[in-house]
Amino acid sequence: MRHLTSHRFAFGFFAALLAFVGGLVAVETARVAGNALERPGVPEFYTAPAGPIDPTPGTIVKADPLLGVPFAARGWRIMYTSTDVHGEPVLSTGVLVVPLG
């Protein structure tokens, strides 16, 4: 009987730990996303710039610092040039997070 009780305790402990960690991840994700969504000028970031753009893949077209990047890191929202499946130049966006140090 004692063996069964210890398994129940361990299961309950790990279930609670998993729920706690999952909650932390959800809160942190919402915080970072919320900072990105609440910043003025975010929709304008995704508008293609006027004028000619260097079509070389990997060329940074725009960069905007991100707020609320967790831990010891810096982050940017970036727009860069890439190619589509037909080899034609396209604009792509992404997030770059770099650890400090």
N, C-alpha and C positions, 0 to 999 in steps of 0.2 A: 504493500500500500504506500509506503514511504517513497518508493521508486516512482510510482505513478504521480505522486504529488510534486516531486521535483521536476518531472517532465512538464507538468501543467504550469508550474512557476516559470520554467525556462521559456516555454511557448508564449506565455503571457508577457514576459519581460521583452522578448524579441519582437513581439507584435507591437507593443507599446513603443519600443525604440524605433521600429520601422515607421510607425505613424508619426512620431516626433520628427524624424529626419525628413520624411516626405513633406510634412508641414513647413519645415524650414526651407526646403527647396522651393516649394510653391510660393512662399512669401517673398523669398529673394528674387525669384523670377518675375513675380508681379511688380516688385519694387523697381527693378531695372527696366522692365517694359513700360511701367507707368512713367518713369522719368523720361523715357524716349518719346512716349505719346504726348506728354504734357508740354514738351518744349515747343515754343513757337518756331515756325519756320521749317518744321519737319516735312510737311507736304511739299514745300518748295524744293527741298533737297532732292526729291525724286523726279523733278522736272529736268528734262534734258537741256543742257546749256545751249544758248544760241551761238552760232558761228561754227567754224571748223574745229574738229576734234582729231587729235593724233590717233589713227586707227591701230597703232601697234598694240597687240594684246598685253594687258598688264599696266597700261598707262593710267595713273590716277587722275581722274577728272575733277573730283570733289572729295573733300574730307571734312567731317564735322565731329568734334570731340563728343564722346558720350558721357553723360552724368550718371552717377550711381553704379559705376563698375565695381564689383565686389573685390575684396582682398587687396593685395598690393599690386595693382595693375592699372594700366591706362587703356582706354578703348576709343575707337573711332568708327563712325558710320562712313563707309567709303563708296564712291562710284568710280568704276574703272572700265576700261575697254576690254572686250573679249571677242570671241568669234562664235557664231551659231553653228549648227550641224552642217551647214553648207559652206562654211568658211568665210561668211560675210561678217563684217564688224558689227558688234552690238554693244550697248551699254549694260553693265551689270552692277548690282549693289551687294554689299555685304557688311559684316561687322568684323573689325580687327581688334583683338584684345591681346596686349603684350604685357607680360609680367615686368615689374620694376626690378632693376638690378642686374 
